[in-house]
Amino acid sequence: MTDPFDSRKLRAAAWFRSLRDRIVAAFEGLEDRVSGEAAPGRFEVTPTTRADGGGGIMSVMRGGRAFEKVGVNWSEVHGVLGDRAQKAMAARGVPGMDRDPRFWASGISLVAHMQNPHAPAVHMNTRMFWTPGAAWFGGGSDLNPAIEYPADTTHFHGVLKGACDAHSPDYYDRFKAWADEYFFIPHRGRARGVGGIFYDDLATGDWEADFAFTQAVGAAFLPAFLPLAEARAGTPFSEEDREVQLRHRGLYAEYNLVYDRGTKFGLETGHDANAVLMSLPPVAKWH
C-alpha cells in the first residue's frame, strides 16, 4: 500500500535541494562581486552516502574573498533508528518507536564563517522528519557576529519576522524565544550570537501550511543575510578584530560539539562525519 506521505517526502526533498542550489549560486555570485587578491571562491561539491540508506550533497567553499569557510549541505536519508535515537524520539513524544523505528529525513543545513571579522557568521537549517507514528518540520536561522552592528541585527530579525508574520502572528515571538533558549551556551553563561528563530516538531495538523512556512523560512535566508555579508566584506579590520573573531569562533565550535541536535543526530545515525562537522570553523582560538 502506498504511504500517503510518499509524495510529500518527494516534494519536501526537492524543495530543500532547490534552496541549496539557489544559495550556492548566490554565494558564488557574492564572491564574484567582492574585490580581493584571491580568486573568487567556488564550492567543492561532494556526494555523501549513508550506509543504511540515502545520502546527500556536501558543498564546501574555503579561502574565498568573502567566505573563509562555508558549507551548504543537502541530504535525504532513511533507515532504522538505533536504540539511543529511538529513546530520544520517544522522550520527545514520538509514538510507536518501540514497534516501528523506521525514519526518513531531508533538509538543508548551512554555516558560513566569513573572512572579515566585521561580517557575521550565520547558520540556517530547514528540514522534514518522518516516522510511521509522526511527521514534522523544523528549522531556523541565527546570526553570529563577532563584532555586532545593531543595524545588522535589526535587519536580520526584521526579515525573519516578516516571514513568520505571513503565516501566524505568534510565530516570530515563539520561535525567537526558542532560539534564544536553544542557542544559549550554559557553561559560558551567554548566547552564541544575536539570535534569530528556531522551531522543531512543527505539526499543526495542516501539512501544507507547515510546509509553506518552512519554505518561507528558507526563502527568507538570502534577503536576511546576503546584504549584511556584502556590506561588511570590505570593512577595514585590525589584528585585534581578528583575535575577537577567532575567540568568538571558539564559542561556536563548543556549542556545535556539545549541544547541537543536528550534530548529535547525524553522528549517531551514521551520516558522513565530514558533512555533519562541516559547521566547524576553519580556525578558532581559546584563551
Helices and strands as residue ranges (DSSP letters): H 6-33, E 44-49, E 54-62, E 67-80, H 83-91, E 102-114, E 121-131, E 134-144, H 150-165, H 171-182, E 184-185, E 190-191, E 195-202, H 207-232, H 239-258, H 261-268, H 273-276, G 277-279
